[in-house]
């Protein structure tokens, strides 16, 4: 048996030498991104940006003061044209602040956020 002391400087030196053992070296591989993964990432970001815009419009349209002050009604209505026909203009409810709760915008943004999360999960699972 060796009466070697494994504390302090000796231990760390041996530990570093063991970690530098060439048998355990792995070659560094260049990670090449798959074009499909990049495409999924781009589409997910586009969905996320559109969902954020629709969420902001949902929040801003809740107050009648904001709608009338900034004339948002002329700005909000063109966004309804981008919604699917079965959703556009449905469930638009009056809010207690004299505005509108655009449930169609809220549902559309929630669906886009869900699609964004799904695309990111697919991209991560692809590797």
LINHU-V586118 format. One record per pair of residues at least 4 apart in sequence whose C-alpha atoms are under 7 Angstrom apart, sorted by the first residue. I is the first residue (numbers start at 1). J is the second residue. D is the distance in whole Angstrom. If there is no record, write none. Layout:
# LINHU-V586118
i=(I | I)
j=(J | J)
d=(D | D)
This chain:
# LINHU-V586118
i=(6 | 6 | 7 | 8 | 9 | 10 | 11 | 12 | 13 | 14 | 15 | 16 | 17 | 33 | 33 | 34 | 35 | 36 | 37 | 37 | 38 | 39 | 40 | 40 | 40 | 41 | 41 | 42 | 43 | 44 | 44 | 44 | 44 | 45 | 46 | 47 | 47 | 47 | 47 | 48 | 48 | 48 | 48 | 49 | 50 | 51 | 51 | 51 | 51 | 52 | 53 | 54 | 54 | 54 | 55 | 55 | 55 | 55 | 56 | 57 | 58 | 58 | 58 | 58 | 58 | 60 | 61 | 61 | 61 | 61 | 62 | 62 | 62 | 62 | 62 | 63 | 63 | 63 | 63 | 64 | 64 | 64 | 64 | 65 | 66 | 67 | 67 | 67 | 68 | 72 | 73 | 80 | 83 | 83 | 84 | 87 | 88 | 89 | 90 | 91 | 91 | 92 | 92 | 92 | 92 | 92 | 93 | 93 | 93 | 94 | 94 | 94 | 94 | 95 | 95 | 95 | 102 | 103 | 104 | 105 | 106 | 107 | 108 | 109 | 110 | 111 | 112 | 113 | 114 | 115 | 116 | 117 | 118 | 119 | 120 | 121 | 122 | 123)
j=(10 | 11 | 11 | 12 | 13 | 14 | 15 | 16 | 17 | 18 | 19 | 20 | 21 | 37 | 38 | 38 | 39 | 40 | 41 | 123 | 42 | 43 | 44 | 119 | 123 | 45 | 120 | 46 | 47 | 48 | 116 | 119 | 120 | 49 | 50 | 51 | 112 | 113 | 116 | 52 | 112 | 113 | 116 | 53 | 54 | 55 | 109 | 112 | 113 | 56 | 57 | 58 | 105 | 109 | 59 | 105 | 106 | 109 | 60 | 61 | 62 | 101 | 102 | 105 | 106 | 66 | 67 | 99 | 100 | 101 | 95 | 97 | 99 | 100 | 101 | 67 | 97 | 98 | 99 | 68 | 97 | 98 | 99 | 69 | 70 | 71 | 72 | 73 | 72 | 76 | 77 | 88 | 87 | 88 | 88 | 104 | 104 | 104 | 104 | 103 | 104 | 100 | 101 | 102 | 103 | 104 | 100 | 101 | 102 | 98 | 99 | 100 | 101 | 99 | 100 | 101 | 106 | 107 | 108 | 109 | 110 | 111 | 112 | 113 | 114 | 115 | 116 | 117 | 118 | 119 | 120 | 121 | 122 | 123 | 124 | 125 | 126 | 127)
d=(6 | 5 | 5 | 6 | 6 | 6 | 6 | 6 | 6 | 6 | 6 | 6 | 7 | 7 | 7 | 6 | 6 | 6 | 6 | 5 | 6 | 6 | 6 | 6 | 6 | 6 | 7 | 6 | 6 | 6 | 5 | 6 | 7 | 6 | 6 | 6 | 6 | 7 | 6 | 6 | 7 | 6 | 6 | 6 | 6 | 6 | 4 | 6 | 6 | 6 | 6 | 6 | 6 | 6 | 6 | 7 | 6 | 6 | 6 | 6 | 7 | 7 | 6 | 6 | 6 | 7 | 6 | 6 | 6 | 7 | 6 | 7 | 5 | 5 | 5 | 6 | 5 | 6 | 4 | 6 | 6 | 4 | 4 | 6 | 6 | 5 | 5 | 6 | 7 | 6 | 6 | 6 | 6 | 5 | 6 | 6 | 6 | 6 | 6 | 6 | 6 | 6 | 6 | 5 | 6 | 7 | 6 | 5 | 7 | 7 | 6 | 5 | 6 | 5 | 5 | 6 | 6 | 6 | 6 | 6 | 6 | 6 | 6 | 6 | 6 | 6 | 6 | 6 | 6 | 6 | 6 | 6 | 6 | 6 | 6 | 6 | 6 | 7)
